[in-house]
């Protein structure tokens, strides 16, 4: 028997957020067992956090179908658990892309990663049922994301992608967004990673967007990203970048503790 701490990450005004399972007792679990637990829990991601290893705590991140090297809301959630429940001295967490620093700013938790450098233009024509984009890019995180900027928040709201088609395209996630100054309305779809509808809040996509803007000449900046309204989980992410580093963070709420049979 082991416990799963269920968090909501990137909440907005205390509600919504992206559900996350965090399991801190990983004794006896190999990758296959972790994958099976993540599939049973059914969250977009579950993170297995091992702070018994020497040095930096290790986070392994699983969707319902695959282990992934990096994701935003699991690492923000892991940072919250380490700061609130675990070794209070921890300031980094290791994952598939290396060591990721985290910090608390009041009630918000931020992670810091290098600004993505692999950014290239993508076609703006309609794809998989999505409307035409004003601009589009492919970004590698190392997972590959397609970012599509459309003309208005309403166009984002009305986006209705064919998820079966998206799942077969040569990238793992698709961000549709509209920007007005420092505010962004966004939706994110990643059926190829086992998320059947859409992700309520996506820290890695905010990192990718900072990479796009930095690549386009905005060497430093800050954004507030609102996401999740269309799936009943209003979420808010804060992103700040400069000096080659992007920080993404938000508020975290612990919802429950589940007892697992495994």
Secondary structure, DSSP 8 states (H G I E B T S, - for coil): -EEEEEEEEEEBTTB--EEEEEE---TT--HHHHHHHHHHH--S-EEEEE-SSSSSEEEEEE-SS-EES--HHHHHHHHHHHHHTS-TT--EEEETTEEEEEEEETTEEEEEEE----EEE---S-BTTB---SEEEEEESSSEEEEEE-S-HHHHHH----HHHHHTSSSSEEEEEEEETTEEEEEEE-GGGT-SS-BS--HHHHHHHHHHHHHTT--SEEEEEEE-GGGT--EEEEEEEETTEEEEEEEEEEEEEEEE--
